[in-house]
Amino acid sequence: MKRAYLLCLLPTLALADAPPSRLDQVQQRGHLNVCTTGDYKPYTVKKADGSYEGIDITLVQSLAQSLGVSVQWLPTTWKTLMPDFLAGQCDIAVGGISVTLARQKQAWFSSTLDVDGKVPLVRCDEQAKYQTVAQINRPEVRVIEPAGGTNEAFVHAYLPKAQLSLHDNVTIFDELRQHRADVMITDASEALYHQKLEPGLCAVNPQRYMQYGEKAYLLPQGDLNWKLYVDQWLHLAKATGAYQQAQAQWIAVPAP
């Protein structure tokens, strides 16, 4: 009888010893600490005045509003995203973040935002040259990527024979237009956005991914209460159309 009583108490004792959830900390603190790179249109863009805009920026501001708090932006880069996040300063990281098993080992993800795979972005008049991995994985092909993200990882894994150079994710598109690089592997959403934005650049087969991918928000590992809240907020944002409205400001959203 005594043993059974102690077993019943174990969940309560475990909860009592657990650190406070970010859900409580954020509300007590009065602001939401958000890590974002600010260099990945259409998800996160840092403007000249230091403010941010983009699909995920609009959405995370809605998350903060649901909690009755403000947003504190914490700049990061794709190369330093995980070290910065693991330092514990960020309640959430947003901005077109791809779900990977490597990141999952160290953090949790929110429920999936969208499916978004890797495709080539090239000069429009050269689309026929870069249709397949085999066509790109050649010593004479100059591939350019931002450092530290899943785009660079894709090149190392599948395009080892190509010439890889690393560049910032803001002026990288000029390198393609000025013929200083041939191919950028990126997510279809970014490729299509820049196809519309950058004259002369085209996404190659944007609905036939070279690698399947998903996007989600990065959350602290082990904080179930916080993850459940973010997931429920995201579910309601999609159900009410707020999520789709944020997307429509930047990209064309297909009709259901």
N, C-alpha and C positions, 0 to 999 in steps of 0.2 A: 504493500500500500504506500509506504514511504517512498519507494523507488518510483512508482507511478506518479506520485505527486511532484517529485523532483523533475521528472521528464516533462511534465506539463508546464513547469516553470521555465524550462530552458529557453523557449522562444522569447518569453518576456525578458529574461535576463540578458539574452543576446541583443535585443532591441535597446535595453537600457545602457549597454556598453558601447553601442554603435555611435560613431560620431554624428553630429547633426547633419541632416540632409541639406544639400544646396537649396532645396525648395524653401527651407526655413531660413537659411543664411541670407539668401538673396532678398527675401522680404524684410528681414531685420536690418540688413545693410542699406537697403533703399536703392540699390542699383544692380544691374546684371552685367557681369564682366564677360565680354564677348571677344574672342580671338578671331581675327580675319586678316587675309593677306591684302585685300584692297586692290588686287591686280588681275582679277579674273572676271571679265565681263561675260555674260550678263548678270553674274551672281553677286560680286562684290567689287566696288570701284571706289577708290579714294580720290576725291576731287582736290583741286588746287587749294581750296580753303581748309582742307583737313577733314571735312565731313565725308560721309560714306553714302553710297547709293547702290541699288541693284536688287535683284529678286530676293536674295537671302537677307539683305539688309532690311528691306521692308517687312519681311516675315518675322525676323527676330525682334524688331521694334514692336510688332504686334504681340509677340510672346511677353516682352517686358511690360507692355500695357496691361496684359491679362493679370499680371502679378502686382500691378500698381507701383512699378518702379521705373527708373530711367535706365539708359544703356551707357556703359563705360566701355569704349572701344580700346582693345589692346592689339596693336599691330604685330603681325608675325609674317613669316615667309614660308614658302612650301618646304624649304630645306630645314627650317627650324620649327615647323608646326608642332611636331610631336614633343621635342624637348620643351618648348614653351608651354604646351598644354600640360605636360607631366609635372611641370614646376608648380602647378596647383593654383595659378592665378586666374585661370579662365573657368567660368561656369559652363561655357559652351563654345564650340568653334564652328563657324559657318562660312560659306562662300564657295559652293561647288565642290565640296569635299567628297572624294570617291571612297567607297567602302572597300577596304582591303583586309585580308587576314592579318597582315603585319600590324596594322593599326588596331585591329580587334584584340590582339594580344595585350595591348597596353591601355585600351580605353573601351568605352561602349559607344554604340551608335544609336541614334534615334531610329524610329521606324523609317522605312525607305521613302525618300522624296520622289524620285523618278529613276527610271532606267535610262542610261546614257553611256553608250559604248565609244570606243576609240575609232577614229577615222582620220585619214590624211587631209590636211589643208594645203593646197598648192596653188600655183598660178593657173588661172582658168584655161589658158591655151596649152597646158601640159597635163591635163587630167588623164589622158589616155596612157601616159608614161608611168603613172603611179597608182594603178588599180589594185595591186596585190602586194602582199608582204614580200614575195619573191622579187617583184619589180623594184621595190624600195631597198631591199637588203643587198645592195651592191656597193662596192668601194667608191664608185664615182658619184653616188647620191649623197648630197649634203643635207642632213637632218638637223633641225634646230629645235631646242626645247628649253623651258625654264628648269632651273636646277631643283632637284629634290622631290619632285612630285611623281605621280603615277605615269605621266607622259614620258619622263626620262626612264622610269623603270621599264616601261613597255619597250623602249628602244634597246635597252641593254638585254632584255630577254628575247626579243624577236628580230631585231635588226642589227646584230653585232658587226656585220660587214660594212654597214653604212658609216659615213663620216658624221660623227655627232659633235655638235658645238652647243654650249649652254649660253643662255641669254636671258635678260630680264623679260618678264611676261607683258610688258607695256609696249616696248618698241620692237618686239620680236617680229611683228607682222611687216614692218618696214624692211627687215632683212629678206623676207620672201619677195616682196614687191620689187626690191632693188637687185634681185638676182644674186644676193650674197648667200642664200640658202635655197634649197629646193622643196623641202617637205617639212611640215610640222605635224606631228601626231598629237591629236587632242580629242577631247570629248565632242561628240556630234553637236551638242548644244552650242559650245563655243565656236566650233567651225561654222555653223550656220549663222550665228550672230555676226561673225566677222565677214562671212560671205556677203551679207547685207550691208555691213558697215564699210568694208574695205574694197574699193573697186579693183577688179582684176584677180581677186582671190576666190577660190571655190572649194567647197567641201566635196570630197570624193565619196560617192555612194553612202550618203549620211544615214541611210536606213539599213545598211548592211555593215554591221560593226566588225572590225577586225578583232576586237576583244569586248566581251560583255562587261558592263559596269553598272553600278548603282550609286546614287548620291544620297547622303544623309548628313545629319549634324553629329558632331563629335561631343561625347558626354563623359564625365568622370566615371571610371570603372567602379562598380560596386554600389553606386548610389541609386537604389531601385526606386525610391520615392520620386527623385528628380526625373529619372527616365520616364516613369509612368506619367508624370505631369506633362512633360514635353510631348510625349507620344499622344496623349489625349488632346492637348491643345492642337497638335498638327492634324489629328483626325478631324476635329471640328473645323479647322481652317479649310480643309479640303471639302468637307460636307457642306459648308455654308457658302463656298465659292470664293472666300478670301484668298486662298492659295492661288487659284486660277487668275484672279484679278491682279495679283502681284506679278505673276508670269506675263500676263498680257501687256503690261507696261513695257516689256523688253523684247519679248519674242511672240511670234504667232502661235497661239494655242489651238491645236486641232479640235474640231467640234467632236463631242462625245458620240 
